[in-house]
Amino acid sequence: MSEREYVLTLSCPDSRGIVAAVANLMSDHGCNITESQQYGDHYTGRFFLRMQFVAEAGERGPADEDTLRAAFASLAGDFGRGENGSFVEWSLQARDVRPRMIVMVSKFGHCLNDLLYRQRSGLLDIDIAAVVSNHPDLEFLADSYGVDFHHLPITPRNKEEQEERLLELVDVYDVDLVVLARYMQVLSEQLCAKMSGRVINIHHSFLPSFKGARPYHQAHTRGVKLIGATAHYVTADLDEGPIIEQEVSRVDHTHSPEQLTAIGRDLESVALARAVNWHAQRRVLLNGSKTVIFD
């Protein structure tokens, strides 16, 4: 058996000795740490850790994944005894197993096109398993990249049924993440709960100042000097989930609404791609209504 690289993430009540305990466990199982980042949040009393390590080949070969999981599970039980919280969240993932995602889109294709291009170019550490849309307009784009396309039109009467179909596709494609790449439908509270921490959305950062249609035209009318985009996890509170990434650009009175729209679409594509890649690399840890990003 050859060497294998893993990523360990951990969130628990903060206390002394956590890093030392994890490092000692690694050493005991013949693992070499290649990257380590940690953060203790003074305000929430929680500790966050991300480690990349290699299970090296020794006399008995590298430690197998089941052995490592059992060892970490036992160790994690010792980290849940802090005064500011009793729960521990941890994950162990092999680096050679690429996560998979479904991209949901409506009629605007800039973010979808960017994600498809980045995957084909090897710039995303995640595989796009399928594209789902409430409109048929972008099927040609998915087809051009050889990605399955599913048209699930939404009406007030069939929304629950179509969301169940989406969950079926998540299971069929063995998907880790759903990305709303300008998907112009609001997910139900039930779907948000079932997919908590596994759905990322992108929107312009004018919200909530410029709600509704044509936000860039509204921004132009108000003479904004800064426009942007926000990528965040989806929750039942519309556009208020934990923020992963934001991108901004300065503008002035010379920019037309069409120019603002073009700039905004570029910002949306960049912010979303970063958020997706960080999630795929297990660099994003939830911290209540916020995130910890180990970039």
N, C-alpha and C positions, 0 to 999 in steps of 0.2 A: 504494500500500500504506500502510495506517495504522500508527500506532505500536503496538508490542506489548510487553507486560510479561512478564518472565521471572524465574525463581528459580534461582540458582546455589548449589549446596552443594558443599563441598570438605572432604576430610579427608586429611591428609598428614603426613609427618614435619615437625616444627616447625623453622623456620629464619627468618632475617631476610629482610625484603623481600617476603613473600608478598602482603600486602594492597596494597602499592604496585604490585606487578607486575599484579595483577588489576585494580586501578583504572586503571592506564595502558592496559591492553588495552581496558577499557570505553571510555575516552576515545578511543582510536584508532579504535574502531568506531562512534563516534557514539552511545554509550549513556549514559544518565543514571541514576546510582545513587539509588534512593529509600529503601532501608533496608539497613543493613549491621551484622552482628553477628559477632564472632569470639571464639575461646577457645583458649588454649594450655594443654594439660594437662602440668604439670610432671612428673607421676608416670609418664605413658606416653610423653612426648616427642612427642605428636601435636598438630597444629593443626587447628582446625575453623572453617569459615567459611560463613556464609549471607548472600547478597546478593540483594535484589530490585532490578531495574533495568528501564528502559524503553529499547527500541531506537527512537530518535527519527527522525522523517522529516527527512532532509537533502536536499541537491541530488540525490543518487542514491536517495533513499528510505532507510528503516531497514535495518540489516543483517539479512539473513535468517538463519533458525535454523541452516541447514547451515554457513554461514560462521562463525557464532559457535561452533558445536560444534568445527569444525576448529581455530579459534584457541585455544579452551580446551584441547583435546586436546594441542596442541603445547606450550602453556604448562605444563600439568599434568606433562608429562614432566620438566620441570626441578625439580619439587617432590618427587621420589621419591629423592633422593640423601642423605637424612639418615642418621645413624649408628644411630638407634633404630627403623628400619623403612624398607623400600624401596618400599612400595606406596602408591598414591594412589587415592582413591575420589572421584569427582565426578559431579555430575548437573546437567543443564540442562533445565528444564521451563517451558513457556509457561503463564502464569497463567490464560489463557482456556480451557485444556484441563482440565476437571475430572476428577480420578481417579474410579475406580469401585470399588465393593466388594461382596462377598457377605457377608451376615450369617448366621452359623450359630447355631442356638438349639435348645433341647430343649423343656421345658414351662414354664419361667419366662419371662414375656414383658415384664418391666418394662424391661430394657435395649433390647430390640428396639423396643418402643413408643416409647421416648424417642428413639432414633435416627431412626425413621421420622418422628416429629413434627418433630424438628429439621431434617431434610432438607426436609420440606414447607414449613417456616416460613422457610427460607433461612438457618438457623443453622449448617449444616454445609457445608464446602467440598468435598463429596464426594457422589457419587450412589450410591444403593443400587440395584444392578442386579438382585439376586435375594436371596431368603431360602431357606436350606437347613436342613432339620431332620430329626432321626432319629425324630420323632413328628409326627403330623398336626395336633396340637392348635391350633397358632397360624396355620394357613393362613388362617383368617378375618381375622386381623389384617393379614397381607400383602395379602390381597385388598382390604381396605378402603382401602389406600393405592395400589392399582394396581400392586403389585410382584409379580413372578413368584415362585411358591413351588414348591420341589422337596422331596418327601418321600423321604429316603434312609435307611430303617431299617437299624440296625446290629446284626449278630449276630457271634459269634466266627468264623463261617464266611465271612461276606461282607464283613468290614471292609476288606480289601485292595481288593476290587472296588468298594466304595462310595467309597473314597478316590480311586480312579482316575476314578470318575464325577465327583467333586468337581473334580479337576484338569481334566477336560473342560469343566465349567461355567466354570471360571476362564478357559479359552481362549475359549469361546463368547461369554461376556459381556465379554471383554477387560478383566479385573479386575486392579486394582493391589493390592488389599488384601482379606484375609479376616479378619472379626471374629468371635470366639467370644463371643457375648452370652449367657453362661450356657449354653453348649453342654456337656452333661455326658458327653462322650466324650474320651478321650485320643488325640491324634493320634499316628500312628506316627513313628518316627525318620526313615523315608524321606520322609514328607510334610513333616515339619519341615525337613529338609535342602533339599527342592525349593522350599519357600516361605520360606526363611530371610529374616527382616527384613520379611516381608509378611503376617504373621499376628499379630493382637493379641488377648489374652485378658483377661478381667476375673475376679477372684475376691475373696472376702472376705479381709481381712488377718489372720485368725486362724491361717492356715496358717503354719508347720506345727504350731502348738500344738493346734489343734482339727481333726483330720482326720476324714474320713468324713462320715456323714449328720448333719443337724441341728446345724450348727456354732453357730448362735445360741443354741440350747438348751444346748449344752455351755458356751458363754460365760456364759450366765445362771447356770448351776450353779456356775461358778467365780467369779462376782461381778466380771466385768471392769469397768473404768472407762473404757475407750477402745475403740471399734470402728472399723473402716475398710474400705477397698477398695483394691485395687491393679490397675492396668492395666499389662500388660507384653507384650513380644514373646515369642512361643512358641518354645521350643527343645525338644530331646529331654529335657532335665532338667525334669521336671514342675514347673510353677509357679516356676521359678527363672530365667526369661529376663530380659533387661534391662528394668528398670522405667522406665515412661514417666511415670506419674502415680499419686499416692495421695491419698485423701481420708479424713478422720477426723472423728469426733464423740464428745464426752464423754457418758457415760451413768452411771447410778448404780443403787442398789439398788431404786428404785421402778419401773424399767423391766421389763416382762414379756418373756418370750421373743418374743411376737408383736410387741411394740413394737420390740425390738431388730432383728427381721427387717425391719420396715417401714423403720426408719432405715437399716439396712444396704443395702436395695435402692435407696434414694435415693442413697446414697453410691456404689454401684456404677454407677448410671446416669450420675452427674455425672463420675466419674473416667474412665469409658470414653468418654464423648462428648468430653472434652477431649483424651484420647489420640488418638482417631480424627481430630479436627480438626487437631491439631498435626502428625500424620503426613501428612494430606492437604495441608497447607500447607508441607511439607518443612521443618519446624522441629525434627525429631528426627533426630539423627545418632548412629549406633552408635559406642561407644567401648569396645570389648572387651565385658566383661560389664555395662557401664553405658551410659547414654545422655547425650548433650548436648542440652539443650532450649533452643532460641532462641525464647522466647515474647515 
